[in-house]
Amino acid sequence: SLNKSKTVEDISSEAIEVWTNKLTAHLTLIKNRLFLSSTGSHQYNSILSGDKHHFFLDANIRIKVRNKSDLHLRATNLLNTKNYYSVENFDMMERYSEYSLLPRAIMLEYQINF
């Protein structure tokens, strides 16, 4: 949860840290046939009360079925993160935002290239 009781005077003396780390991996498991990719990210915001860290993970498996078609299995929000909180500090104000995220999802896709 967000701590909305801090005043601008309380926060102005604190050092504010906001950073993001992102890692993307692309692997070929079977040459020209089976591919795996994954993206993970970590975000940190020092102004947040409670958990200051957010973690996200997505993955994609692509199978080349024929010369001109692919089968994709996509998974988003694998860690099933429910909410995302953001706090921004400006010269004269602070902005608190809370976003409800879509739940973990898996989608199967068949792609034909002409």
C-alpha positions in Angstrom: 0.0 0.0 0.0 1.0 3.6 -0.5 1.9 5.8 2.5 0.2 9.1 1.7 0.9 10.7 5.1 4.4 12.0 4.1 4.5 15.7 3.6 6.6 17.5 1.0 8.9 18.7 3.8 9.5 15.1 4.9 10.3 13.9 1.4 12.4 16.9 0.3 15.2 15.9 2.7 15.3 12.3 1.5 17.3 11.1 -1.5 15.0 9.7 -4.0 16.1 6.6 -6.0 14.2 5.3 -9.0 15.8 2.6 -11.2 15.0 -0.1 -13.7 16.9 -3.3 -14.6 15.9 -5.3 -17.7 17.2 -8.6 -19.0 16.2 -10.1 -22.3 17.4 -13.5 -23.5 17.0 -15.1 -26.9 17.9 -18.8 -27.3 17.8 -21.1 -30.3 17.0 -24.6 -29.0 16.9 -26.3 -32.4 18.6 -24.6 -35.3 16.0 -22.8 -37.5 13.1 -24.6 -35.7 12.6 -23.9 -32.0 13.3 -20.5 -30.4 12.8 -19.3 -26.8 12.8 -15.7 -25.7 12.2 -14.2 -22.3 12.2 -10.7 -20.8 12.5 -9.9 -17.1 12.5 -6.5 -15.4 12.9 -5.1 -11.9 11.9 -1.7 -10.9 12.7 0.1 -7.6 11.2 3.3 -6.2 12.5 4.5 -2.8 9.5 6.7 -2.1 7.1 3.8 -2.0 6.2 2.5 1.4 6.0 -1.2 1.9 7.4 -3.2 -1.1 9.6 -0.8 -3.1 10.4 -3.5 -5.7 8.3 -4.6 -8.7 9.3 -7.7 -10.8 7.9 -8.7 -14.2 8.6 -11.7 -16.4 7.3 -12.6 -19.9 8.3 -15.5 -22.2 7.7 -16.6 -25.8 8.3 -20.0 -27.5 8.3 -20.0 -31.3 8.2 -23.2 -33.4 8.8 -23.0 -37.1 6.2 -25.4 -38.4 6.7 -25.0 -42.1 8.8 -22.8 -44.4 6.2 -20.0 -44.1 4.4 -20.6 -40.8 5.2 -20.3 -37.1 3.5 -21.4 -33.9 3.9 -19.0 -31.0 3.2 -19.7 -27.3 3.3 -16.4 -25.4 3.1 -16.0 -21.7 2.8 -12.6 -20.0 3.0 -11.6 -16.4 4.4 -15.0 -15.4 4.9 -13.8 -11.8 1.2 -12.8 -11.7 2.0 -9.3 -10.4 -1.4 -7.8 -9.3 -0.6 -4.1 -8.9 2.0 -1.5 -10.0 2.6 1.6 -7.9 4.4 4.7 -9.0 5.4 7.8 -7.1 6.9 10.8 -8.7 8.2 13.8 -7.0 8.2 17.2 -8.7 9.2 20.7 -7.6 5.8 21.6 -6.2 3.9 18.3 -6.0 4.0 14.5 -5.7 2.0 12.1 -7.8 0.9 8.7 -6.5 -0.5 6.3 -9.1 -1.8 2.7 -8.7 -2.4 0.5 -11.6 -4.2 -2.9 -11.6 -2.4 -5.2 -13.9 -3.9 -7.9 -16.1 -3.4 -11.4 -14.6 -1.0 -14.0 -16.0 -2.0 -14.9 -19.5 -1.0 -17.5 -22.0 -1.8 -17.2 -25.7 -1.3 -19.6 -28.6 -0.9 -18.0 -32.0 -0.4 -19.5 -35.5 1.3 -17.2 -38.0 1.3 -17.6 -41.7 3.7 -15.5 -43.8 2.8 -14.8 -47.4 
